[in-house]
Every structure is written in C-alpha cells, then in structure tokens.
Amino acid sequence: MTKKDVPEVLTVGIEKYSNLGFGIARIDGYVIFVEGVCPGDIVKIRVGKKNKNYAFAKVVEIIKPSSHRVEPFCPMQRVCGACQLQFIDYDYQLKLKKDIVEDAMRILNELNLDIRDVIPSPMIRGYRHKIQYPVCETKDSKRILAGYYKIGSHDLVNIKYCPIQPEYCDNIIEFIRITARECGIFGYDENNHIGELRHIVIRNSAYNNKNLVILVMNSDKNLMKFKNLAHRIYTELDNIQGVGINFNSAKTNLILGDKTEIVAGQGYIEEKLCGKIFKIGAKTFFQVNPYTAENIFHYVREYISKNFDSPLVLDAYAGIAAFGICVSDLAKKVVSVEEVKDSTDLAAEIIKENGIKNIELYNMDAAKFFEKELKVAGRKYDAAILDPPRKGCSKESLDNVLKLTKGKIIYVSCNPATLARDLKYLLEQGCKIELIQPFDMFPHTYHIETVVVLNRSFE
Ligand SMILES: C[S@@+](CC[C@H](N)C(=O)[O-])C[C@H]1O[C@@H](n2cnc3c(N)ncnc32)[C@H](O)[C@@H]1O
C-alpha cells in the first residue's frame, strides 16, 4: 500500500510495541505507529502526517480492547507522559519489553540467541528515586506548578501525587510550591525564558529515605530568595539530607547547569548496595531504580565470581564506580574510568571509606583512556564492564576495548537500538554472544535495561 492509499480514519489491529513506545499496526506493509495502545487492541485511528513507508496516528475509539488492559493505578496516567504502559498488566509489560529486545537484535542475524526473560523490578510502585519536575506558574494567580509534561508536548501537568516515586517526595514538592511563593520566587516561563525556578530535582535514598533537594534557578540574581527557600526546606521538613541551588540560565533542555551550591546540609544521599554505603550527588549518574540496580550489580558480581579467579576488571563509564566497587573483593584489581568529576570524586570517597585498596580511578573520557591504556599500561583485562550512555560506544572505542580485553565483555545498556548496533560490530570482529539478560529498570514505561555477556577469547 502506498501512502496516498492509506485512509485518514480506519480500524486496525495493534500487532506489537515499538522501542519508542508506540503500538504498531500494518496495512499491506505500510506501518502505522499508534499512541496509547496495547498489542491485541482493535482501534479506530486518525492518521496524521504520512511519510513514504510509515505514519503516526491517534486513537479515535477502542473497538475491542486487548485482554491485557488494566485500570491504571494513577489517576493522571492518561494526561501525564511518564508511565506510558501503566494501563497494561505488569506481566505483559515484561513480555513486550522482551519483544523489544528481540526485535532490536534481529539486525544481528543470529539464530539461537539466548535472550532470557526480563527480570522484573522488585518494586513496581515507589521505585523511582530520582525526580526531576519542571516548574512554571499560572498566568494570573502566579501559583507555582510542578510536574511532568503531557505526552509529546511541553504542557505541564501539575502532579500532586505520583505513585511511582516515594510518597515523601510529593510532600517536599507541595511544600516548595507553597513556600517558593511565600519567598517571592516566580516560576519559570520556558517560552519567554523569564522567571526564576526552573526545575525541582530530588534524589531520595531507598536506604534511609533521606532526600537531597536541588532548586534549579534561571539566573544567579535574587539569590537570597532561593537561600531562604533552601533553609526553610532544610529546617521545616523532615528527612532532608541537603538542599542546593543549581544555576542554569541557558536556553536548553538540559536540567542542571554546571554550578551547584549546597546551601544547607550535605550535597549527597547515601544508598546501600552490595553491603556498602555509596554516595550519590546532584550531578552524579545513578540508576533511578535502586532495587533493579542492585539486582544488576549482583548479577554481574555473580557472573564474575563464577567465571574468574582474581581477575583484572575494567569498569568503563563507571559513574560512582558502583560495578567496580561491587566486584572489587573478587578482583585482583579494578580500573574504573568516568568523565564526570563529581562522580569520580564521590567514588574516591566511597573507596576510601570502605577501605578498598585495589581500585584505580580515572577521571577522563573513556575513549581517550582506552587509547592511553593501550599505549602506556600494556595490560590485558580478564573482564571489561561497559555501561555507556544511551548513544552507546564508538567503533574506535569498541576496537580498543577488544585489544584491551582477553576474556569477556559485559555490556550494560539502557538503549536496545544502540546496543544491537554495537553488538553487531563486536560480532563482526569475532566475538560471540553468551547471554542476553534484560532487567526492568523502568516499570510502566517502554524503557528496558539489558546486560549482555560477550566472549572475546577468539585469538
Ligand atoms: C549509564 S551511566 C552508568 C554509570 C554506572 N556504571 C552505574 O551503573 O551507575 C553512564 C556513565 O558514563 C559516563 N560517561 C558518558 N560519556 C562518557 C565518556 N565519554 N567517557 C567516560 N564516561 C562517560 C556518564 O557520566 C555516566 O556516569
């Protein structure tokens, strides 16, 4: 079917889910991506702009719902863009996420890939321990609003209660809505780039329920108003570990600017992983779901324990060196590399406080580190843990990791598409995939975290 033959309104059956969170329907090979549907639904849709081979569409009417539809537990689910899959039963969400990984892996043309069932999140409510709410204000009454954006827009949904985050965070945000106004602070107007409070960022500890609150400010003027607010949050609320002000006056979608000033308390929360206390700061990467994160750290630790005897381990894209620290007692040595200085500084503190002596820590770009390591150190790793950001690794970095590793590569990824691209390249270089284990880090969303073990001992 060509695009001009596709009617504007039609009835379709939803076949599967795409890795970008749309249901997929097909008419004679022409693909239609549909928002807010479940595979198995039969829906009447209105098709938007048509491209040569695909189009996007919105639901006009659900003719026959899939048997996997459930009532969402959050009353805001239909308007808020955060939990796209909450109207689908959790077991089926896991099946859809496994399908997403399988679909991405098709480019590998590998038969008999060992893709395992998705390991569920131990918590499917209250699991999200990093909250980043954009802020704005109402036009006339100047009330402060804070919440997530509606799907596909920058229209803010003022969220008073969010069941996927710890309950206490709702109290903190409500306190800020009211108290910011009392301190004379204006909410941000994104369109005109005016106003003061841009974002509220909260990191909540699953270990002790303490919170680090960061107020993101549009300029560094009127600082006293923000300091007042910060002190009131610290003194009038319970369970606050620290409050900071981050300065971000750029016209950007990035939430945090470069500079953060901690005004009260400490600039980190504590989290317990693999029996050790970690510190997580405002700008340090840490998984939003510490329960699944801990499962992944244990999984990698178990794998290393069963397959190596006192290995030399590379921990690249290390964040606060969580993988490295969790496997350090099994390893002869761990070498961790991370480009964000705040993360390596906190990793250094954690390593010192836990009395760990066998971790070398490098604060630098991983690609440059791999080059330097090849030229200077001349050592070969038994296991390389790669946990890059969503964009994955460059070919040059993968080539260098292959040269640096004599045993296994453990690739951890939050993006099945770039993971599959990088795996394809590694297979072309002779690696073999030993296992693919997805984990549900983000219940009720289409996101999925995957651990892949590759064998590179082909020489
Ligand atoms: C997905 S996170 C993984 C962090 C850590 N492994 C963990 O599990 O907490 C990716 C990390 O890579 C870091 N990063 C991004 N690009 C990098 C680069 N070019 N070189 C080194 N680190 C980088 C980010 O700052 C972030 O901490």
The ligand as an SDF file (V2000), in Angstrom:
LIG
                    3D

 27 29  0  0  0  0  0  0  0  0999 V2000
   24.6510    4.6830   32.0390 C   0  0  0  0  0  0  0  0  0  0  0  0
   25.7100    5.5540   33.1030 S   0  0  0  0  0  0  0  0  0  0  0  0
   26.4660    4.2230   34.0020 C   0  0  0  0  0  0  0  0  0  0  0  0
   27.0830    4.5810   35.3160 C   0  0  0  0  0  0  0  0  0  0  0  0
   27.4800    3.4310   36.2240 C   0  0  0  0  0  0  0  0  0  0  0  0
   28.0850    2.3340   35.5290 N   0  0  0  0  0  0  0  0  0  0  0  0
   26.3310    2.9660   37.0870 C   0  0  0  0  0  0  0  0  0  0  0  0
   25.8330    1.8600   36.8730 O   0  0  0  0  0  0  0  0  0  0  0  0
   25.9300    3.7020   37.9860 O   0  0  0  0  0  0  0  0  0  0  0  0
   26.9230    6.1360   32.0200 C   0  0  0  0  0  0  0  0  0  0  0  0
   28.0500    6.8880   32.6550 C   0  0  0  0  0  0  0  0  0  0  0  0
   29.0140    7.1780   31.6290 O   0  0  0  0  0  0  0  0  0  0  0  0
   29.5190    8.4870   31.8590 C   0  0  0  0  0  0  0  0  0  0  0  0
   30.0590    8.9260   30.5610 N   0  0  0  0  0  0  0  0  0  0  0  0
   29.3640    9.4110   29.4980 C   0  0  0  0  0  0  0  0  0  0  0  0
   30.1970    9.6310   28.4680 N   0  0  0  0  0  0  0  0  0  0  0  0
   31.4330    9.2810   28.8840 C   0  0  0  0  0  0  0  0  0  0  0  0
   32.7130    9.2880   28.2720 C   0  0  0  0  0  0  0  0  0  0  0  0
   32.8770    9.6880   27.0060 N   0  0  0  0  0  0  0  0  0  0  0  0
   33.7680    8.8680   28.9810 N   0  0  0  0  0  0  0  0  0  0  0  0
   33.6260    8.4450   30.2730 C   0  0  0  0  0  0  0  0  0  0  0  0
   32.4370    8.4260   30.9070 N   0  0  0  0  0  0  0  0  0  0  0  0
   31.3490    8.8310   30.2210 C   0  0  0  0  0  0  0  0  0  0  0  0
   28.3390    9.2570   32.3870 C   0  0  0  0  0  0  0  0  0  0  0  0
   28.7680   10.3990   33.0980 O   0  0  0  0  0  0  0  0  0  0  0  0
   27.6650    8.2090   33.2870 C   0  0  0  0  0  0  0  0  0  0  0  0
   28.1790    8.2700   34.5880 O   0  0  0  0  0  0  0  0  0  0  0  0
  1  2  1  0
  2  3  1  0
  2 10  1  0
  3  4  1  0
  4  5  1  0
  5  6  1  0
  5  7  1  0
  7  8  2  0
  7  9  1  0
 10 11  1  0
 11 12  1  0
 11 26  1  0
 12 13  1  0
 13 14  1  0
 13 24  1  0
 14 15  1  0
 14 23  1  0
 15 16  2  0
 16 17  1  0
 17 18  1  0
 17 23  2  0
 18 19  1  0
 18 20  2  0
 20 21  1  0
 21 22  2  0
 22 23  1  0
 24 25  1  0
 24 26  1  0
 26 27  1  0
M  CHG  2   2   1   9  -1
M  END
$$$$
